């Protein structure tokens, strides 16, 4: 029986320099721990607060994190990386250089005999039609190609600003209980999923619903934590 680890909403690059150094240090320590204590790692969106990858340029910073992820993969373990609403501008760096499996949308998978629906959670909340339209525009390949013509220094600065605007927009929306993700989870559990795993809302939760369980992985901006699944799902603090 395999052991699976889950993290979400680390938002590397968001905080001040001192906070970022401490957060990345904890993340690298966690990845080293994960390498020896799990079989597969799920990154459930917003590992970075912003990410834009050019054809021959990747943004400065996060070298230790990238190295730790590469080491994890080189040890023979599998990385599943669902891109979120802040770090969605990926090309092929994570797949070619690190060997991660990168997903634009949800993962539907069976783990140890249990049916999982795993997604970042953006665009899955009822009534968020404005964001759903924006998501289609931002993830349009033609628009991304045009954006890639901008010099990387300016392009990454704009990406950082748009990331902040997205966060400000989300923080002012009232989606109801658990940011509307709980209702979405109920619908999915009624489709015979045993576990529904989201991030995005930054609200850590394990909620039993009928014959299934809703999980929200919380955020590393408050208190670093990770999900662990073998026989059952638990969320553990990482210090």
RODO-2510 file (C-alpha; in nm, 4 decimals, decimal comma):
residues 239
     n   res          X          Y          Z
     1     x     0,0000     0,0000     0,0000
     2     x     0,1428     0,3359    -0,1054
     3     x     0,1709     0,6612     0,0918
     4     x     0,0793     0,9877    -0,0799
     5     x     0,1658     1,3426     0,0309
     6     x    -0,0229     1,6587    -0,0724
     7     x     0,0635     2,0293    -0,0481
     8     x    -0,1079     2,3401    -0,1796
     9     x    -0,0865     2,7197    -0,1815
    10     x     0,2761     2,7701    -0,0817
    11     x     0,2837     3,0944    -0,2850
    12     x     0,6603     3,1202    -0,3244
    13     x     0,7506     3,4806    -0,4054
    14     x     0,4618     3,6519    -0,2291
    15     x     0,6110     3,7629     0,1030
    16     x     0,9111     3,9727     0,2008
    17     x     1,2654     3,8449     0,1571
    18     x     1,3090     3,7195     0,5130
    19     x     0,9745     3,5361     0,5135
    20     x     1,0470     3,3822     0,1734
    21     x     1,3845     3,2477     0,2824
    22     x     1,2292     3,0837     0,5888
    23     x     0,9350     2,9451     0,3901
    24     x     1,1570     2,8003     0,1187
    25     x     1,3891     2,6493     0,3806
    26     x     1,0893     2,4705     0,5382
    27     x     0,9650     2,3603     0,1968
    28     x     1,3015     2,2125     0,0986
    29     x     1,3199     2,0306     0,4333
    30     x     0,9701     1,8955     0,3702
    31     x     1,0617     1,7750     0,0206
    32     x     1,3633     1,5912     0,1606
    33     x     1,1370     1,4330     0,4228
    34     x     0,8814     1,3426     0,1555
    35     x     1,1498     1,1779    -0,0556
    36     x     1,2047     0,9232     0,2221
    37     x     0,8489     0,8918     0,3520
    38     x     0,6047     0,8878     0,0598
    39     x     0,5682     0,7223    -0,2784
    40     x     0,4080     1,0091    -0,4707
    41     x     0,3691     1,3836    -0,4176
    42     x     0,0684     1,5913    -0,5257
    43     x     0,1198     1,9680    -0,5575
    44     x    -0,2362     2,1010    -0,5704
    45     x    -0,1783     2,4463    -0,7210
    46     x    -0,0157     2,7802    -0,6381
    47     x     0,3253     2,6453    -0,5499
    48     x     0,4395     2,9848    -0,6793
    49     x     0,2607     3,3135    -0,6304
    50     x     0,3307     3,3850    -0,9944
    51     x     0,5088     3,1924    -1,2661
    52     x     0,5767     3,2803    -1,6263
    53     x     0,7988     3,0569    -1,8303
    54     x     0,9553     3,1800    -2,1516
    55     x     1,0954     2,9517    -2,4215
    56     x     1,4542     2,9898    -2,3006
    57     x     1,4119     3,1790    -1,9713
    58     x     1,2771     3,0824    -1,6314
    59     x     1,2269     3,3370    -1,3578
    60     x     1,4945     3,4055    -1,0997
    61     x     1,4671     3,2502    -0,7542
    62     x     1,3416     2,9243    -0,6034
    63     x     1,6594     2,7386    -0,7068
    64     x     1,6607     2,5321    -0,3868
    65     x     1,2980     2,4298    -0,4391
    66     x     1,3569     2,3284    -0,7999
    67     x     1,6630     2,1296    -0,6950
    68     x     1,4719     1,9514    -0,4170
    69     x     1,1897     1,8617    -0,6564
    70     x     1,4392     1,7281    -0,9103
    71     x     1,6060     1,5218    -0,6371
    72     x     1,2663     1,3842    -0,5307
    73     x     1,1906     1,2768    -0,8875
    74     x     1,5408     1,1371    -0,9431
    75     x     1,4892     0,9098    -0,6418
    76     x     1,2250     0,7274    -0,8437
    77     x     0,9206     0,8989    -0,6923
    78     x     0,6353     1,0580    -0,8886
    79     x     0,5331     1,4264    -0,8790
    80     x     0,1824     1,5364    -0,9807
    81     x     0,1611     1,9147    -1,0234
    82     x    -0,1800     2,0751    -1,0774
    83     x    -0,1327     2,4364    -1,1793
    84     x    -0,3393     2,6915    -0,9865
    85     x    -0,4743     3,0371    -1,0547
    86     x    -0,1420     3,2028    -0,9664
    87     x     0,1142     2,9696    -1,1256
    88     x    -0,0605     2,8630    -1,4441
    89     x     0,1794     3,0097    -1,7021
    90     x     0,3872     2,6957    -1,7452
    91     x     0,5348     2,5585    -2,0647
    92     x     0,7458     2,2429    -2,0403
    93     x     1,0201     2,3147    -1,7851
    94     x     0,8683     2,1067    -1,5046
    95     x     0,7992     1,8158    -1,7372
    96     x     1,1318     1,8129    -1,9253
    97     x     1,3782     1,9310    -1,6590
    98     x     1,2203     1,7906    -1,3428
    99     x     1,0068     1,5070    -1,4787
   100     x     0,6838     1,6114    -1,3090
   101     x     0,3409     1,5307    -1,4497
   102     x     0,1739     1,8707    -1,4975
   103     x    -0,2054     1,9079    -1,5137
   104     x    -0,4053     2,2097    -1,6269
   105     x    -0,7239     2,0827    -1,4659
   106     x    -0,8348     1,8203    -1,2167
   107     x    -0,6959     1,4723    -1,1557
   108     x    -0,9385     1,1812    -1,1306
   109     x    -0,7456     0,8897    -0,9868
   110     x    -0,7715     0,5806    -0,7688
   111     x    -0,5308     0,5711    -0,4733
   112     x    -0,5145     0,2576    -0,2592
   113     x    -0,8567     0,1526    -0,3831
   114     x    -1,0235     0,4911    -0,3143
   115     x    -1,1607     0,7256    -0,5809
   116     x    -1,0076     1,0758    -0,5657
   117     x    -1,1036     1,4016    -0,7357
   118     x    -0,8114     1,6411    -0,6922
   119     x    -0,8115     2,0019    -0,8166
   120     x    -0,6837     2,3415    -0,7124
   121     x    -1,0416     2,4660    -0,6852
   122     x    -1,0373     2,7867    -0,8908
   123     x    -1,3306     2,8075    -1,1296
   124     x    -1,5198     2,5311    -0,9483
   125     x    -1,7301     2,7566    -0,7272
   126     x    -2,0895     2,8384    -0,8177
   127     x    -2,1500     3,2009    -0,9098
   128     x    -1,7888     3,2768    -1,0028
   129     x    -1,8657     3,3416    -1,3680
   130     x    -1,6400     3,6477    -1,3878
   131     x    -1,3348     3,4478    -1,2890
   132     x    -1,4277     3,1615    -1,5215
   133     x    -1,4297     3,4032    -1,8156
   134     x    -1,0992     3,5574    -1,7055
   135     x    -0,9455     3,2105    -1,6709
   136     x    -1,0308     3,1297    -2,0329
   137     x    -0,8658     3,4532    -2,1485
   138     x    -0,5491     3,4166    -1,9392
   139     x    -0,4980     3,0539    -2,0426
   140     x    -0,5531     3,1236    -2,4118
   141     x    -0,2417     3,0033    -2,5991
   142     x    -0,2479     3,2909    -2,8501
   143     x    -0,2626     3,5526    -2,5744
   144     x     0,0188     3,3762    -2,3896
   145     x     0,2330     3,3764    -2,7060
   146     x     0,1794     3,7504    -2,7427
   147     x     0,2675     3,8023    -2,3773
   148     x     0,5906     3,6046    -2,4224
   149     x     0,7166     3,8753    -2,6607
   150     x     0,7488     4,1126    -2,3642
   151     x     1,0963     4,1358    -2,2076
   152     x     1,1159     3,8903    -1,9141
   153     x     1,1878     4,1613    -1,6553
   154     x     0,8701     4,3494    -1,7490
   155     x     0,6680     4,0349    -1,8133
   156     x     0,7379     3,8886    -1,4692
   157     x     0,6645     4,2252    -1,3073
   158     x     0,3240     4,2317    -1,4788
   159     x     0,2625     3,8677    -1,3787
   160     x     0,3381     3,9555    -1,0176
   161     x     0,0944     4,2480    -1,0307
   162     x    -0,1810     4,0394    -1,1878
   163     x    -0,1286     3,7751    -0,9197
   164     x    -0,1882     4,0368    -0,6497
   165     x    -0,4983     4,1615    -0,8329
   166     x    -0,6332     3,8061    -0,8510
   167     x    -0,5779     3,7605    -0,4775
   168     x    -0,7474     4,0929    -0,3966
   169     x    -1,0452     3,9951    -0,6137
   170     x    -1,0801     3,6538    -0,4524
   171     x    -1,0490     3,7950    -0,1004
   172     x    -1,3472     4,0267    -0,1550
   173     x    -1,5789     3,7596    -0,2952
   174     x    -1,8297     3,5855    -0,0697
   175     x    -1,8688     3,2307    -0,1963
   176     x    -2,0446     3,1047     0,1131
   177     x    -1,9281     2,8281     0,3430
   178     x    -1,5696     2,7165     0,2704
   179     x    -1,5595     2,9619    -0,0235
   180     x    -1,8216     2,7623    -0,2091
   181     x    -1,5968     2,4595    -0,2471
   182     x    -1,7935     2,2558     0,0045
   183     x    -2,1021     2,2538    -0,2197
   184     x    -1,8877     2,1494    -0,5158
   185     x    -1,7387     1,8692    -0,3066
   186     x    -2,0887     1,7474    -0,2118
   187     x    -2,1829     1,7195    -0,5786
   188     x    -1,8669     1,5246    -0,6578
   189     x    -1,9116     1,2877    -0,3644
   190     x    -2,2616     1,2191    -0,4959
   191     x    -2,0839     1,1036    -0,8130
   192     x    -1,9196     0,8325    -0,6013
   193     x    -1,5854     0,9958    -0,5261
   194     x    -1,4477     0,8873    -0,1893
   195     x    -1,2256     1,1930    -0,1445
   196     x    -1,2424     1,5420    -0,2950
   197     x    -0,9202     1,7383    -0,2430
   198     x    -0,8940     2,1137    -0,3055
   199     x    -0,6679     2,4038    -0,2171
   200     x    -0,7323     2,7643    -0,3272
   201     x    -0,9478     2,8897    -0,0381
   202     x    -0,6613     2,8770     0,2170
   203     x    -0,9076     2,7259     0,4668
   204     x    -0,7800     2,3945     0,5989
   205     x    -1,0588     2,1408     0,6415
   206     x    -1,1482     1,7734     0,6644
   207     x    -1,5259     1,7396     0,6311
   208     x    -1,7198     1,4130     0,6204
   209     x    -2,0009     1,4265     0,3649
   210     x    -2,2309     1,1242     0,3332
   211     x    -2,0034     0,8421     0,2111
   212     x    -1,7119     1,0650     0,1224
   213     x    -1,4710     1,3244     0,2589
   214     x    -1,3947     1,6819     0,1539
   215     x    -1,0354     1,7940     0,2084
   216     x    -0,8939     2,1436     0,1856
   217     x    -0,5180     2,1564     0,2223
   218     x    -0,4963     2,5099     0,3608
   219     x    -0,1923     2,7283     0,2900
   220     x     0,1722     2,7651     0,3807
   221     x     0,1197     3,1391     0,4301
   222     x    -0,0254     3,0782     0,7760
   223     x     0,1104     2,7513     0,9108
   224     x     0,2870     2,5041     0,6790
   225     x     0,1048     2,1721     0,6556
   226     x     0,0670     1,8740     0,4294
   227     x    -0,1867     1,6049     0,3549
   228     x    -0,1025     1,2376     0,3987
   229     x    -0,3018     0,9440     0,2678
   230     x    -0,2417     0,5733     0,3176
   231     x    -0,5488     0,4141     0,4777
   232     x    -0,7174     0,7418     0,5628
   233     x    -0,6538     1,1100     0,4977
   234     x    -0,4977     1,3406     0,7575
   235     x    -0,3516     1,6906     0,7519
   236     x    -0,0310     1,7311     0,9481
   237     x     0,1548     2,0457     1,0508
   238     x     0,5074     2,0897     0,9162
   239     x     0,7490     2,2914     1,1275
***
